[in-house]
Amino acid sequence: MRKLLTAFILSAVLVMTMAFTALANENGASATASLSGNNANQGTLTITLTDGLGYEHVQVVQSPGNNTVVRGFEVSYGVYEVTVVISGNRISSAEITKSEVTDFCLRFGHTPGDEVIIDPTCDEDGRWEIRCEVCDELIEYGVIAALEHDFQFDSTVPFNVVLAANNFGPHAYTMGYDLYVCENCDETEQRNLVLTHEYTVDPNCSQQGYTATVILNEAGEVAWWGNAVYVDELGHDFQSIVWDGHGWFGSQCSRGCEGGWYISHDRCYFGHEETEIRQTATCTVGGWDQEVCIHCDEVIRDQVGWRGALGHDFNELYTVEATCTTGGYTRMECLRGCELPDSVAVQNWSPALGHDYVVVGDLSTTPWTLVRCSRCGDETHVANVVVSTTPSAWVRQVPGNTNFLNITVEEVFTSGALNSVVSEEIAIRNNASGTYNVGPYRVFVNTQGNDQIRQIWIEN
């Protein structure tokens, strides 16, 4: 008996059952999930969906394991999707994660929402309505009668006349009225229209004034204008004044009107108040200083003092440097504004530099050679001639009273080339002197002793 009881208890422990109720009322449906068996890997998961019509739909999942299980249910009016999460051999959550209702209201009827009121205005009726929370179809409604305007006095707008610039028409007229404003909708209404108005245009210095009556129609247009009574223009009220204390004499209309201002042609009507000493001397000619009014240039005193010629106040304008072919100079101006002749304006003259030719051709003895200016780059050919000669000599001694003289003339050409003109050996005695032919040259040589050259030069 004890063994049987133990076996029954063990069997009860090995059978694991857990039920979990999902979120209810998801578009009229609810779901439950239960897990039975020794563990999640060997147990059975049962998902039951109860739809909005009360029908149950069951799906069984064998050995679901510790996973998330998703199952879909297609009912007569839509689709539901239930998600069950299993963790640690237990159902940790279950919920309806998706619902699509296609004709729920058709099957279950509408679900009335809250009453919505659309307020009436003074011009339009209002209404109240109740709509389905599911499909938004209008279920019930009623009309709320439009309000009546509740006009209340706001202000009085007076008749207004805007005069033309020249005081004579066309003027702009605006009727007067009492302004009423609706307390409900802010609409305005004009009452007690003022269409007739008498107004006055004051005369000025050059134009008449008048009093007239104008009548407008209800559209604000002039219907009649008349009963004008005219007043003569005022004329200018000139008053003599001295402006700024500098002898500026004028007459101005006291009313400040345009054109009511007169200025004397003589600024110095009350005398010359500001003068200055002006010199008449120029850079090259002397002259007397004068006292002159700074306003009208009238000479107040002549020959105040003699001043000699001022001389030019030179200022350097620019400098032209000398080149190989043109001279250089500095162009001056006089700061007193006088015109300077070239003989005075051109100073610091320097002559042209001339070309500084350098041989750029080959070091040859040809008749012509190329040269280039080191300053301006000008090139030309010049005759390649001998520009310098240098004579030299030496004596070859031999036994006896006779030795042999050797003479050389070194030529330097324009191109820089060197050339040696050598004589044939000339037999001479000791301490001999004489003139000898060396190529085209006549060379004088004076010897001393047996082998010394005492004097040597080229004669031609």
C-alpha positions as CSV (number, residue, x, y, z in Angstrom):
1,M,0.0,0.0,0.0
2,R,2.9,2.4,0.9
3,K,4.6,1.6,-2.5
4,L,1.4,2.4,-4.4
5,L,1.0,5.7,-2.6
6,T,4.6,6.6,-3.3
7,A,4.2,5.8,-7.0
8,F,1.1,7.9,-7.2
9,I,2.9,10.9,-5.7
10,L,5.9,10.6,-8.0
11,S,3.5,10.4,-11.0
12,A,1.8,13.5,-9.9
13,V,5.1,15.4,-9.6
14,L,6.2,14.4,-13.1
15,V,3.1,15.8,-14.7
16,M,3.5,19.6,-15.0
17,T,0.5,21.8,-15.9
18,M,0.5,25.6,-16.1
19,A,-2.3,27.7,-17.4
20,F,-1.9,31.4,-18.4
21,T,-4.8,33.7,-19.3
22,A,-3.9,36.3,-22.1
23,L,-5.1,39.9,-22.2
24,A,-8.9,39.9,-22.6
25,N,-11.1,42.1,-24.9
26,E,-8.7,42.5,-27.8
27,N,-11.2,43.3,-30.5
28,G,-13.8,41.0,-28.8
29,A,-11.4,38.1,-28.3
30,S,-9.5,36.4,-25.4
31,A,-6.8,33.8,-25.3
32,T,-5.4,31.2,-22.8
33,A,-2.3,29.0,-22.9
34,S,-1.3,26.0,-20.8
35,L,1.8,23.8,-20.7
36,S,1.6,20.2,-19.5
37,G,4.2,17.4,-19.3
38,N,7.5,16.7,-17.5
39,N,9.3,19.7,-19.1
40,A,9.0,22.1,-22.0
41,N,11.0,19.9,-24.3
42,Q,8.7,16.9,-23.8
43,G,5.4,18.6,-22.8
44,T,2.4,19.9,-24.7
45,L,1.4,23.6,-25.3
46,T,-2.3,24.2,-25.7
47,I,-3.4,27.7,-27.0
48,T,-7.2,28.5,-26.9
49,L,-8.6,31.6,-28.6
50,T,-12.2,32.6,-27.8
51,D,-13.5,35.0,-30.5
52,G,-16.0,37.7,-30.2
53,L,-18.9,35.3,-31.1
54,G,-18.0,33.0,-28.3
55,Y,-16.4,30.3,-30.5
56,E,-13.3,28.6,-29.3
57,H,-10.3,27.9,-31.6
58,V,-7.6,25.5,-30.2
59,Q,-4.0,24.8,-31.5
60,V,-1.7,22.3,-29.8
61,V,2.1,22.5,-30.0
62,Q,4.1,19.4,-29.1
63,S,7.5,19.8,-27.4
64,P,7.6,23.6,-27.7
65,G,10.8,23.9,-25.7
66,N,11.9,27.1,-23.9
67,N,11.0,29.3,-26.9
68,T,8.6,32.0,-28.2
69,V,5.7,30.4,-29.9
70,V,3.5,32.4,-32.4
71,R,0.3,31.0,-33.8
72,G,-2.3,32.6,-36.0
73,F,-6.1,32.1,-35.8
74,E,-8.4,32.9,-38.7
75,V,-12.0,33.5,-37.5
76,S,-15.1,34.3,-39.5
77,Y,-14.6,38.1,-39.2
78,G,-10.8,38.5,-39.2
79,V,-7.4,37.2,-38.1
80,Y,-5.7,37.0,-34.6
81,E,-2.2,36.2,-33.7
82,V,-1.2,34.8,-30.2
83,T,2.4,34.9,-28.9
84,V,3.4,32.7,-26.0
85,V,6.8,33.0,-24.3
86,I,8.2,29.8,-22.5
87,S,11.2,30.3,-20.2
88,G,12.5,27.9,-17.5
89,N,9.9,25.3,-18.4
90,R,7.2,27.8,-17.5
91,I,4.9,30.2,-19.5
92,S,6.2,33.6,-18.7
93,S,3.8,35.6,-20.9
94,A,1.0,35.1,-23.4
95,E,-0.8,37.8,-25.4
96,I,-2.8,38.6,-28.5
97,T,-0.1,40.4,-30.6
98,K,-2.1,41.0,-33.8
99,S,-5.7,41.5,-34.7
100,E,-7.4,42.4,-37.9
101,V,-11.1,42.8,-37.9
102,T,-12.7,43.1,-41.3
103,D,-16.5,43.2,-40.5
104,F,-16.6,43.2,-36.7
105,C,-19.5,45.7,-36.5
106,L,-21.5,43.7,-39.0
107,R,-21.3,40.6,-36.8
108,F,-21.3,42.1,-33.3
109,G,-23.1,45.5,-33.9
110,H,-21.6,49.0,-33.4
111,T,-19.9,50.1,-30.3
112,P,-21.2,53.6,-29.5
113,G,-18.6,56.2,-28.6
114,D,-18.8,59.5,-26.7
115,E,-21.2,62.2,-27.8
116,V,-19.5,64.9,-29.9
117,I,-21.0,68.4,-30.1
118,I,-20.3,70.8,-33.0
119,D,-21.3,74.2,-31.7
120,P,-23.7,76.3,-33.8
121,T,-22.7,79.7,-35.1
122,C,-24.9,82.7,-35.9
123,D,-25.1,81.6,-39.6
124,E,-25.0,77.8,-39.4
125,D,-26.8,75.1,-37.3
126,G,-24.7,73.0,-34.9
127,R,-25.2,69.3,-34.2
128,W,-24.5,66.5,-31.8
129,E,-23.5,63.0,-33.0
130,I,-22.4,59.6,-31.7
131,R,-20.1,57.4,-33.8
132,C,-19.0,53.8,-33.6
133,E,-15.6,53.4,-31.9
134,V,-14.7,50.6,-34.2
135,C,-15.7,51.7,-37.7
136,D,-16.5,55.5,-37.1
137,E,-20.0,55.1,-38.7
138,L,-22.5,57.7,-37.6
139,I,-25.0,56.0,-35.2
140,E,-27.1,58.9,-33.8
141,Y,-27.1,62.7,-34.4
142,G,-29.3,65.7,-33.8
143,V,-29.4,69.4,-34.9
144,I,-28.6,72.3,-32.6
145,A,-30.3,75.4,-33.9
146,A,-28.2,78.3,-35.1
147,L,-27.6,81.2,-32.8
148,E,-29.0,84.7,-33.4
149,H,-26.6,87.7,-33.7
150,D,-26.1,89.6,-30.5
151,F,-24.9,92.9,-31.7
152,Q,-23.6,95.3,-29.1
153,F,-22.4,98.9,-29.6
154,D,-18.6,99.2,-29.9
155,S,-17.7,102.7,-31.1
156,T,-18.6,105.7,-33.2
157,V,-16.6,106.4,-36.4
158,P,-16.9,110.0,-37.4
159,F,-17.4,111.3,-41.0
160,N,-13.9,111.9,-42.4
161,V,-12.6,114.2,-45.1
162,V,-9.0,113.8,-46.4
163,L,-8.1,117.0,-48.3
164,A,-6.3,116.9,-51.6
165,A,-2.7,118.3,-51.6
166,N,-3.9,121.6,-53.2
167,N,-6.9,122.0,-50.9
168,F,-9.2,121.6,-53.9
169,G,-10.7,118.3,-55.0
170,P,-11.0,115.6,-55.5
171,H,-11.0,115.0,-51.8
172,A,-11.6,111.6,-50.1
173,Y,-14.7,111.2,-48.0
174,T,-15.6,108.4,-45.6
175,M,-19.1,108.2,-44.1
176,G,-19.6,108.2,-40.3
177,Y,-21.5,105.4,-38.4
178,D,-22.0,103.6,-35.2
179,L,-20.1,100.3,-35.1
180,Y,-21.8,97.3,-33.6
181,V,-20.0,93.9,-33.0
182,C,-21.7,90.5,-32.5
183,E,-20.8,89.0,-29.1
184,N,-21.1,85.5,-30.6
185,C,-19.2,85.6,-33.9
186,D,-17.4,89.1,-34.0
187,E,-19.3,90.0,-37.2
188,T,-19.7,93.8,-37.5
189,E,-22.6,96.0,-38.5
190,Q,-22.7,99.7,-39.3
191,R,-25.7,101.6,-38.0
192,N,-26.9,105.2,-37.8
193,L,-25.0,106.1,-41.0
194,V,-23.9,109.8,-41.3
195,L,-24.0,110.6,-45.0
196,T,-24.2,114.4,-44.9
197,H,-21.3,116.5,-43.7
198,E,-20.3,120.1,-43.7
199,Y,-16.5,120.8,-43.7
200,T,-14.2,123.7,-44.0
201,V,-10.9,124.2,-45.9
202,D,-8.8,127.0,-44.4
203,P,-7.3,129.5,-46.8
204,N,-3.5,129.8,-47.1
205,C,-1.1,132.4,-48.5
206,S,-1.8,131.7,-52.1
207,Q,-5.2,129.8,-52.2
208,Q,-8.8,130.4,-51.2
209,G,-10.5,128.7,-48.4
210,Y,-14.2,127.6,-48.3
211,T,-17.0,125.9,-46.4
212,A,-19.0,123.2,-48.3
213,T,-21.5,120.4,-47.8
214,V,-21.1,116.9,-49.2
215,I,-23.7,114.1,-49.3
216,L,-22.8,110.4,-49.8
217,N,-24.9,107.5,-50.8
218,E,-24.9,104.3,-48.8
219,A,-22.1,102.9,-51.0
220,G,-19.8,105.8,-49.9
221,E,-19.9,107.6,-53.3
222,V,-20.4,111.3,-53.6
223,A,-24.1,112.0,-54.4
224,W,-24.0,115.8,-54.1
225,W,-21.5,118.6,-53.3
226,G,-22.4,122.3,-52.9
227,N,-23.3,125.2,-50.7
228,A,-19.7,126.4,-51.0
229,V,-18.8,129.7,-49.3
230,Y,-15.4,130.9,-50.3
231,V,-12.8,133.0,-48.4
232,D,-10.0,134.9,-50.1
233,E,-6.4,133.7,-49.8
234,L,-4.3,135.3,-47.0
235,G,-1.3,136.5,-48.9
236,H,2.3,136.2,-47.5
237,D,3.2,137.7,-44.2
238,F,6.8,138.6,-44.9
239,Q,9.1,139.5,-42.0
240,S,12.8,140.8,-42.3
241,I,15.4,138.7,-40.5
242,V,19.2,138.3,-40.4
243,W,20.1,134.7,-40.6
244,D,23.0,133.2,-38.7
245,G,24.6,136.6,-37.9
246,H,26.8,136.5,-41.1
247,G,25.0,139.3,-43.0
248,W,22.6,137.0,-44.9
249,F,19.6,139.2,-45.3
250,G,16.2,137.7,-46.2
251,S,12.4,137.9,-45.8
252,Q,10.4,134.8,-44.8
253,C,6.7,134.4,-44.5
254,S,5.7,134.0,-40.9
255,R,3.3,131.1,-41.8
256,G,6.2,129.0,-43.1
257,C,4.5,128.3,-46.5
258,E,6.4,127.0,-49.5
259,G,7.6,129.9,-51.6
260,G,7.3,132.3,-48.8
261,W,11.0,133.0,-48.5
262,Y,13.1,135.8,-50.1
263,I,16.9,136.2,-49.8
264,S,18.7,139.3,-50.8
265,H,21.2,139.1,-53.6
266,D,23.7,140.9,-51.4
267,R,25.0,138.5,-48.7
268,C,27.1,141.3,-47.3
269,Y,24.2,143.7,-46.9
270,F,25.2,144.6,-43.4
271,G,28.9,144.7,-44.2
272,H,31.8,142.4,-44.6
273,E,32.2,140.3,-41.4
274,E,34.8,137.8,-42.5
275,T,37.9,138.6,-44.5
276,E,41.3,137.1,-45.3
277,I,44.6,138.1,-46.7
278,R,45.2,136.7,-50.1
279,Q,48.6,136.9,-52.0
280,T,48.8,137.8,-55.6
281,A,52.4,136.8,-56.0
282,T,53.1,133.7,-58.0
283,C,56.0,131.3,-58.2
284,T,57.8,133.5,-60.8
285,V,56.2,137.0,-60.3
286,G,56.0,139.1,-57.2
287,G,52.7,140.9,-56.1
288,W,50.8,142.8,-53.5
289,D,48.8,141.0,-50.7
290,Q,45.1,142.0,-50.5
291,E,42.4,141.8,-47.8
292,V,39.4,140.1,-49.4
293,C,35.9,139.2,-48.1
294,I,35.5,135.5,-48.0
295,H,31.8,135.6,-49.0
296,C,31.7,138.0,-51.9
297,D,35.4,138.2,-52.9
298,E,35.3,142.0,-52.8
299,V,38.7,143.6,-52.2
300,I,38.6,145.5,-48.9
301,R,42.2,146.7,-48.9
302,D,44.7,146.7,-51.8
303,Q,48.5,146.6,-51.5
304,V,48.6,145.4,-47.9
305,G,52.2,144.3,-48.4
306,W,54.5,143.4,-51.2
307,R,55.6,139.8,-51.6
308,G,58.4,138.7,-54.0
309,A,58.1,135.8,-56.3
310,L,57.4,132.7,-54.3
311,G,59.5,130.3,-56.2
312,H,58.3,126.8,-57.2
313,D,57.4,124.4,-54.5
314,F,58.8,121.3,-56.2
315,N,57.5,117.8,-55.7
316,E,58.9,114.8,-57.5
317,L,56.3,113.1,-59.8
318,Y,58.4,110.3,-61.2
319,T,61.9,109.3,-62.2
320,V,62.9,107.8,-65.6
321,E,66.1,105.8,-65.4
322,A,68.7,106.2,-68.2
323,T,69.0,103.3,-70.6
324,C,71.6,102.3,-73.1
325,T,70.0,104.5,-75.8
326,T,68.0,107.2,-73.9
327,G,68.9,109.6,-71.1
328,G,67.3,109.6,-67.6
329,Y,65.6,112.4,-65.7
330,T,63.2,113.3,-62.9
331,R,59.8,114.9,-63.7
332,M,58.8,117.6,-61.1
333,E,55.6,119.4,-60.4
334,C,54.8,122.6,-58.5
335,L,52.5,122.1,-55.5
336,R,51.1,125.6,-56.0
337,G,49.5,124.4,-59.3
338,C,51.5,126.4,-61.8
339,E,52.4,124.9,-65.2
340,L,56.1,124.1,-65.4
341,P,57.8,124.2,-68.8
342,D,59.9,121.2,-69.6
343,S,63.1,123.2,-69.1
344,V,62.1,123.5,-65.4
345,A,60.1,120.3,-64.8
346,V,62.8,118.0,-66.2
347,Q,65.7,117.8,-63.7
348,N,68.6,115.6,-62.8
349,W,69.3,114.8,-66.5
350,S,71.7,111.9,-67.1
351,P,73.0,110.9,-70.6
352,A,72.4,107.5,-72.2
353,L,74.6,104.8,-70.8
354,G,75.6,103.3,-74.1
355,H,75.7,99.6,-74.8
356,D,78.0,97.4,-72.7
357,Y,78.7,94.7,-75.3
358,V,80.1,91.4,-74.3
359,V,81.3,88.7,-76.8
360,V,79.0,85.8,-76.9
361,G,80.3,84.2,-80.1
362,D,83.1,81.6,-80.4
363,L,86.7,82.5,-79.6
364,S,87.7,82.6,-83.2
365,T,89.7,84.8,-85.6
366,T,86.9,84.9,-88.2
367,P,86.2,88.4,-89.6
368,W,83.0,88.9,-87.6
369,T,81.9,88.0,-84.0
370,L,78.6,88.2,-82.1
371,V,78.3,90.5,-79.1
372,R,75.4,91.2,-76.7
373,C,74.7,94.1,-74.4
374,S,74.8,93.1,-70.7
375,R,72.2,95.7,-69.8
376,C,69.5,95.6,-72.5
377,G,70.3,92.3,-74.4
378,D,70.8,94.0,-77.7
379,E,72.9,91.8,-80.1
380,T,75.0,92.7,-83.1
381,H,78.0,91.5,-85.1
382,V,81.3,93.5,-84.9
383,A,84.5,93.2,-86.9
384,N,86.8,90.6,-85.2
385,V,90.1,92.5,-85.3
386,V,93.3,92.5,-83.3
387,V,92.7,94.7,-80.3
388,S,96.1,94.3,-78.6
389,T,99.6,92.9,-79.3
390,T,102.3,91.8,-76.9
391,P,105.9,91.1,-78.1
392,S,108.3,88.7,-76.4
393,A,111.7,87.2,-77.3
394,W,114.4,84.8,-76.2
395,V,117.9,83.9,-77.3
396,R,119.2,80.4,-78.0
397,Q,122.9,80.2,-77.3
398,V,125.3,78.3,-79.4
399,P,129.1,78.0,-79.2
400,G,131.0,80.9,-80.8
401,N,130.2,84.6,-81.3
402,T,126.8,84.0,-82.9
403,N,123.5,83.2,-81.1
404,F,119.9,82.8,-82.5
405,L,117.1,85.3,-81.6
406,N,113.5,84.1,-81.4
407,I,110.6,86.7,-81.5
408,T,106.9,86.1,-80.8
409,V,104.0,88.6,-81.1
410,E,100.8,87.5,-79.1
411,E,97.6,88.9,-80.8
412,V,94.3,89.3,-78.9
413,F,91.1,89.6,-81.1
414,T,87.8,91.2,-80.5
415,S,86.3,87.8,-79.9
416,G,88.9,87.2,-77.2
417,A,90.8,84.7,-79.3
418,L,94.6,84.5,-78.9
419,N,97.0,84.1,-81.8
420,S,100.8,83.9,-81.8
421,V,103.0,85.2,-84.6
422,V,106.4,83.6,-84.4
423,S,109.5,84.7,-86.3
424,E,112.1,82.4,-87.8
425,E,115.4,82.2,-85.8
426,I,117.6,85.2,-86.5
427,A,121.4,84.9,-86.1
428,I,122.8,87.8,-84.0
429,R,126.0,88.7,-82.3
430,N,126.4,89.3,-78.6
431,N,124.8,92.6,-77.4
432,A,123.1,93.0,-80.7
433,S,120.1,95.3,-81.2
434,G,117.9,95.9,-84.3
435,T,114.4,95.9,-85.8
436,Y,113.2,92.6,-87.2
437,N,110.2,91.4,-89.3
438,V,107.8,89.2,-87.4
439,G,104.9,88.5,-89.7
440,P,103.2,91.9,-90.4
441,Y,105.0,93.5,-87.5
442,R,108.3,95.3,-87.1
443,V,109.8,94.5,-83.7
444,F,112.7,96.3,-82.1
445,V,114.9,94.1,-79.8
446,N,118.0,95.1,-77.8
447,T,119.9,92.2,-76.3
448,Q,122.5,92.2,-73.5
449,G,125.2,89.6,-73.0
450,N,124.6,86.3,-74.6
451,D,120.9,85.6,-73.7
452,Q,119.3,88.6,-72.0
453,I,116.5,90.7,-73.6
454,R,117.1,94.3,-72.6
455,Q,114.4,96.1,-74.6
456,I,111.6,95.0,-76.9
457,W,108.7,96.9,-78.6
458,I,106.6,96.9,-81.8
459,E,107.4,99.8,-84.0
460,N,104.4,99.6,-86.5
